C-alpha cells in the first residue's frame, strides 16, 4: 500500500496551529515569526512533506521555472553560460530546466514541446535549427510566453529578444590579425554555416580578405562539427595540403587546440610554420603549448544578461514580435600561437 501523502493539515494538527499558518510559514511569509517558520519547516521535513509545485503553478499560472535549450552540454563555453544563468535565475527566484538538442533539429523541436507542456514561464534558446524561421517557437509566441535567444540566433528572429556578440566583427578581427602578421593563405575551419553564428564569422573572414585585397577561395573553408574528432580529421587533411596554409582560423577552441597538437606531433612548428587562432577563450586555451590566440566570448555574462532580459520581459507586458537585442563586447586575446615573441 502507498503511504498517505503528508498535507499542511497534518503538520498543523501535529503542531496545534492553523493550516493557514503552516501554509504561510512554508512560503516564508514575513507575518509569521522566524522561530515559528523554522519550527514548522523542521516538522514538515520530519513528516516527509512535499510541496506540490504543479498545483501551485496551476493556481497562480506561474511555474517559476525557465526552460533552457542548448546544442550540447559538453562545451566549456556553454557551461559558463549556464553557470551565469543559474546564478541570475536563483537571484530572481526562478529554477531552470535545462535540455540539450545534441545539434539535432528534431531533438530541439522535441525539447521545445516538452518545455511548453511543462508550462515554463519563459524559454531561453541557443538554437541548432538551420531553418530561417523555426516553427516550434510559435506556440510560445501564441501564448505570450517570452522567448530569449542567446549565442545562436535564428535569422528570422534576429530582431527578437536576443543576447550575443557581433560574430561578423569577431571573425573579421581574428582574420585581420593573421593578415597583419603577413599571412596570405588562411584556412577557415567552421561549423554549419546554416547556423547564423558560423555564417557571420565566415562573413567576417571574407570581409577581412577583401579589405586586404586577397581573393576568397571556397576550398579554404571547411565545414565541420568542430569536435575533437573533427579536429583530428582536419589536421590529417592539412598534412596532405600542398602548399600548407600559413594560418588557420578555427571557430572554436576545442577544435583549434586538437589541430594544433596533432600538427606539432607531426613536426609542424606553431607559430613558425602555421599560426592558429580559435574562438571562445576557453580556460585551457591559455595553458596549451603554445597558448592559443582566441576570441574572448564572455560566457557567464551571456548567461546573466539572458536571464535578466527574460526577467525584464516577464515583469512587463510582453508584446511580440517587438524585441530587445543585447550585443556584448568581445576581445581578441593574442597569445603564442600567432605571436613568435614571448607573451608576458
C-alpha positions as CSV (number, residue, x, y, z in Angstrom):
1,X,0.0,0.0,0.0
2,X,1.1,3.5,-0.7
3,X,1.8,5.7,2.3
4,X,-0.6,8.7,2.5
5,X,0.8,12.0,1.4
6,X,1.5,14.4,4.3
7,X,-0.6,17.6,4.0
8,X,-0.3,21.0,5.6
9,X,-3.3,19.9,7.7
10,X,-1.3,17.0,9.1
11,X,1.5,19.4,10.1
12,X,-1.0,21.9,11.6
13,X,-2.5,19.2,13.7
14,X,0.9,18.0,14.9
15,X,1.9,21.5,16.0
16,X,-1.6,22.7,17.1
17,X,-1.6,25.6,14.7
18,X,-3.8,26.6,11.8
19,X,-3.3,25.3,8.3
20,X,-3.1,28.9,7.1
21,X,-0.1,29.5,9.5
22,X,1.6,26.4,8.1
23,X,1.0,27.5,4.5
24,X,2.4,31.0,5.2
25,X,5.4,29.7,7.0
26,X,6.3,27.3,4.2
27,X,6.1,30.3,1.8
28,X,8.4,32.3,4.1
29,X,5.7,34.9,4.8
30,X,7.0,37.8,7.0
31,X,3.8,37.8,9.0
32,X,5.0,34.5,10.6
33,X,7.9,34.8,13.1
34,X,11.2,33.2,12.1
35,X,11.0,31.0,15.2
36,X,7.6,29.6,14.1
37,X,8.7,29.3,10.5
38,X,11.8,27.3,11.5
39,X,9.7,25.1,13.8
40,X,7.1,24.4,11.0
41,X,9.8,23.7,8.4
42,X,11.5,21.2,10.8
43,X,8.2,19.4,11.4
44,X,7.4,19.4,7.7
45,X,10.8,17.8,6.9
46,X,10.4,15.3,9.8
47,X,7.0,14.2,8.4
48,X,8.2,14.0,4.8
49,X,6.0,16.8,3.4
50,X,6.5,17.6,-0.3
51,X,5.2,20.9,-1.8
52,X,3.0,20.4,-4.9
53,X,4.7,22.7,-7.3
54,X,2.3,21.7,-10.1
55,X,-0.8,22.5,-8.2
56,X,0.7,25.8,-7.1
57,X,1.6,26.7,-10.7
58,X,-1.9,25.9,-11.9
59,X,-3.4,28.2,-9.2
60,X,-1.0,31.1,-9.9
61,X,-0.4,30.5,-13.7
62,X,3.3,30.7,-12.9
63,X,5.7,27.8,-12.5
64,X,8.7,29.9,-11.5
65,X,10.7,27.8,-13.9
66,X,12.5,28.8,-17.1
67,X,13.3,26.4,-19.9
68,X,16.8,26.4,-21.5
69,X,17.7,24.6,-24.7
70,X,21.4,24.3,-25.7
71,X,23.1,22.5,-28.5
72,X,25.3,20.5,-26.2
73,X,26.4,20.5,-22.6
74,X,29.9,19.2,-23.1
75,X,31.1,22.6,-24.1
76,X,33.2,24.8,-21.8
77,X,31.6,27.9,-23.2
78,X,28.1,26.6,-22.7
79,X,29.0,25.5,-19.1
80,X,30.0,29.1,-18.3
81,X,26.8,30.4,-19.9
82,X,24.7,28.1,-17.8
83,X,26.6,29.0,-14.6
84,X,25.7,32.6,-15.3
85,X,22.1,31.6,-15.9
86,X,21.8,29.6,-12.7
87,X,23.1,32.5,-10.7
88,X,20.8,35.1,-12.2
89,X,17.8,32.8,-12.1
90,X,18.3,31.9,-8.5
91,X,18.7,35.5,-7.5
92,X,15.4,36.2,-9.2
93,X,13.6,33.3,-7.5
94,X,13.4,31.0,-10.6
95,X,14.6,27.5,-11.4
96,X,16.0,26.2,-14.7
97,X,15.0,23.2,-16.7
98,X,18.0,22.6,-19.0
99,X,17.8,20.4,-22.1
100,X,20.2,19.8,-24.9
101,X,19.4,19.3,-28.6
102,X,22.6,17.3,-29.4
103,X,22.9,19.5,-32.5
104,X,19.7,17.9,-33.8
105,X,16.9,20.0,-35.2
106,X,14.4,17.1,-34.5
107,X,15.6,16.9,-30.8
108,X,15.4,20.7,-30.5
109,X,11.7,20.6,-31.6
110,X,11.0,17.8,-29.1
111,X,12.7,19.8,-26.3
112,X,10.6,22.9,-27.1
113,X,7.4,20.8,-27.0
114,X,8.3,19.2,-23.7
115,X,9.1,22.6,-22.1
116,X,5.9,24.1,-23.5
117,X,3.9,21.3,-21.9
118,X,5.7,21.8,-18.6
119,X,4.3,25.3,-18.6
120,X,7.7,27.1,-18.2
121,X,7.3,30.8,-17.7
122,X,9.8,31.6,-20.3
123,X,12.2,29.9,-22.8
124,X,15.9,30.6,-23.5
125,X,17.4,29.0,-26.6
126,X,20.7,28.7,-28.3
127,X,19.3,27.1,-31.4
128,X,20.8,24.4,-33.7
129,X,17.9,24.6,-36.2
130,X,19.1,25.9,-39.5
131,X,15.7,26.9,-40.9
132,X,15.3,30.7,-41.2
133,X,12.1,30.6,-39.1
134,X,11.9,27.6,-36.8
135,X,8.2,26.9,-36.3
136,X,8.5,25.2,-32.9
137,X,8.7,28.5,-31.1
138,X,5.4,29.8,-32.4
139,X,3.3,28.1,-29.6
140,X,5.3,30.2,-27.1
141,X,4.6,33.4,-29.0
142,X,0.9,32.5,-29.3
143,X,0.6,32.0,-25.5
144,X,2.6,35.2,-24.9
145,X,5.4,33.2,-23.2
146,X,8.7,35.2,-23.5
147,X,11.4,33.6,-25.6
148,X,15.0,34.9,-25.5
149,X,17.6,33.6,-28.0
150,X,21.3,33.7,-27.0
151,X,24.5,33.0,-28.8
152,X,22.9,31.2,-31.8
153,X,20.0,33.4,-33.1
154,X,17.6,32.2,-35.9
155,X,17.8,34.5,-38.9
156,X,14.1,35.3,-38.7
157,X,14.3,36.3,-35.1
158,X,17.4,38.5,-35.2
159,X,15.2,41.4,-34.2
160,X,13.6,39.4,-31.4
161,X,14.8,39.2,-27.8
162,X,18.4,38.1,-28.1
163,X,21.9,38.2,-26.4
164,X,25.0,37.7,-28.5
165,X,28.2,39.3,-29.7
166,X,29.0,40.8,-33.1
167,X,30.2,37.5,-34.7
168,X,30.9,39.1,-38.1
169,X,33.2,41.6,-36.4
170,X,34.8,38.9,-34.3
171,X,35.5,36.8,-37.4
172,X,36.9,39.9,-39.1
173,X,39.3,40.7,-36.3
174,X,40.6,37.2,-36.0
175,X,41.3,37.1,-39.7
176,X,42.7,40.6,-39.8
177,X,45.1,39.7,-37.1
178,X,46.5,36.9,-39.2
179,X,46.7,39.1,-42.2
180,X,48.5,41.8,-40.3
181,X,51.1,39.1,-39.4
182,X,51.8,38.7,-43.1
183,X,49.8,35.5,-43.6
184,X,48.3,35.1,-47.1
185,X,47.0,31.5,-47.2
186,X,44.4,31.4,-44.3
187,X,42.3,28.3,-43.8
188,X,39.0,28.8,-42.0
189,X,37.5,25.8,-40.2
190,X,34.0,26.5,-39.2
191,X,30.7,24.9,-38.1
192,X,27.5,24.5,-40.0
193,X,27.1,27.8,-41.9
194,X,23.4,27.3,-41.9
195,X,23.6,28.5,-38.3
196,X,23.9,32.2,-38.0
197,X,27.0,32.5,-35.8
198,X,29.1,30.5,-38.2
199,X,27.7,32.2,-41.2
200,X,28.5,35.6,-39.6
201,X,32.1,34.6,-38.7
202,X,32.6,33.4,-42.2
203,X,31.4,36.8,-43.5
204,X,33.9,38.5,-41.2
205,X,36.7,36.2,-42.6
206,X,35.6,37.2,-46.2
207,X,35.5,40.9,-45.4
208,X,39.0,40.9,-43.9
209,X,40.4,39.1,-47.0
210,X,38.6,41.5,-49.3
211,X,39.9,44.5,-47.4
212,X,43.4,43.1,-47.8
213,X,42.9,42.5,-51.5
214,X,43.1,38.8,-51.0
215,X,40.7,36.7,-53.1
216,X,38.3,34.3,-51.4
217,X,38.9,30.6,-52.1
218,X,35.9,28.4,-51.2
219,X,38.3,25.5,-50.9
220,X,39.9,27.2,-47.9
221,X,36.7,27.0,-45.9
222,X,35.9,23.6,-44.2
223,X,32.6,23.0,-42.5
224,X,32.7,20.6,-39.6
225,X,31.0,20.0,-36.2
226,X,34.1,21.5,-34.5
227,X,34.6,18.4,-32.2
228,X,37.8,16.8,-31.1
229,X,37.3,14.1,-33.7
230,X,36.7,16.7,-36.4
231,X,40.0,18.4,-35.3
232,X,41.9,15.2,-35.9
233,X,40.4,14.7,-39.3
234,X,41.1,18.3,-40.3
235,X,44.7,18.1,-39.1
236,X,45.3,14.9,-41.1
237,X,43.9,16.6,-44.1
238,X,46.1,19.7,-43.6
239,X,49.2,17.5,-43.6
240,X,48.3,16.5,-47.2
241,X,47.9,20.1,-48.4
242,X,50.4,21.5,-50.9
243,X,51.3,24.1,-50.1
244,X,50.4,24.2,-46.4
245,X,48.2,27.0,-45.1
246,X,50.3,29.6,-43.3
247,X,47.5,30.3,-40.8
248,X,44.2,28.7,-39.6
249,X,41.2,30.5,-38.1
250,X,39.1,27.9,-36.3
251,X,35.6,28.7,-35.0
252,X,36.1,27.2,-31.5
253,X,39.0,26.5,-29.2
254,X,38.4,22.7,-28.8
255,X,38.9,22.0,-32.5
256,X,41.7,24.6,-32.8
257,X,43.8,23.0,-30.0
258,X,43.2,19.5,-31.3
259,X,44.5,20.6,-34.7
260,X,47.5,22.4,-33.2
261,X,48.6,19.5,-31.1
262,X,48.3,17.0,-34.0
263,X,50.3,19.2,-36.3
264,X,53.0,19.6,-33.6
265,X,53.2,15.8,-33.2
266,X,53.9,15.6,-36.9
267,X,56.7,18.1,-36.9
268,X,54.9,21.3,-37.8
269,X,56.1,24.3,-35.8
270,X,53.4,26.6,-34.3
271,X,53.5,29.6,-35.0
272,X,56.7,29.5,-37.1
273,X,55.1,27.4,-39.9
274,X,51.4,27.8,-39.2
275,X,49.7,30.4,-37.0
276,X,46.4,29.3,-35.4
277,X,43.6,31.2,-33.7
278,X,40.5,29.8,-32.0
279,X,37.2,31.2,-30.7
280,X,35.6,31.5,-27.2
281,X,38.6,31.8,-24.9
282,X,38.0,28.5,-23.1
283,X,40.3,28.3,-19.9
284,X,42.5,25.6,-21.4
285,X,43.3,27.8,-24.4
286,X,45.6,29.9,-22.2
287,X,47.5,26.9,-20.9
288,X,48.0,24.9,-24.1
289,X,51.5,24.8,-25.6
290,X,51.8,27.2,-27.3
291,X,49.0,29.2,-25.7
292,X,46.1,29.8,-28.1
293,X,45.2,33.2,-29.6
294,X,41.4,33.3,-29.4
295,X,38.3,35.5,-29.3
296,X,37.1,36.1,-25.8
297,X,33.4,35.5,-25.8
298,X,32.0,36.3,-22.3
299,X,30.1,33.2,-21.5
300,X,29.0,33.9,-17.9
301,X,27.9,37.4,-18.8
302,X,25.9,36.0,-21.7
303,X,24.0,33.8,-19.2
304,X,23.4,36.5,-16.7
305,X,22.3,39.0,-19.4
306,X,20.0,36.4,-21.0
307,X,18.2,35.7,-17.7
308,X,18.0,39.4,-16.8
309,X,16.4,40.1,-20.1
310,X,13.9,37.2,-19.6
311,X,13.0,38.6,-16.1
312,X,12.5,42.0,-17.6
313,X,10.1,40.6,-20.2
314,X,8.3,38.6,-17.5
315,X,7.8,41.7,-15.4
316,X,6.4,43.8,-18.2
317,X,3.7,43.3,-20.8
318,X,5.3,41.1,-23.4
319,X,4.2,42.0,-26.9
320,X,5.6,40.0,-29.8
321,X,7.4,40.5,-32.2
322,X,9.0,43.5,-30.6
323,X,12.2,42.6,-29.0
324,X,15.4,43.8,-27.4
325,X,18.9,43.0,-28.8
326,X,21.9,42.9,-26.4
327,X,25.3,42.8,-28.1
328,X,28.1,42.1,-25.7
329,X,31.7,43.2,-26.0
330,X,34.3,40.6,-27.0
331,X,38.1,40.8,-27.2
332,X,40.9,39.3,-29.3
333,X,43.4,37.6,-26.9
334,X,46.7,37.5,-28.7
335,X,48.9,34.6,-27.5
336,X,51.8,32.4,-28.6
337,X,50.0,30.5,-31.4
338,X,50.1,33.7,-33.5
339,X,53.0,35.5,-31.8
340,X,56.6,34.5,-32.1
341,X,57.6,36.8,-29.3
342,X,57.2,35.5,-25.7
343,X,53.7,36.5,-24.3
344,X,54.1,38.2,-20.9
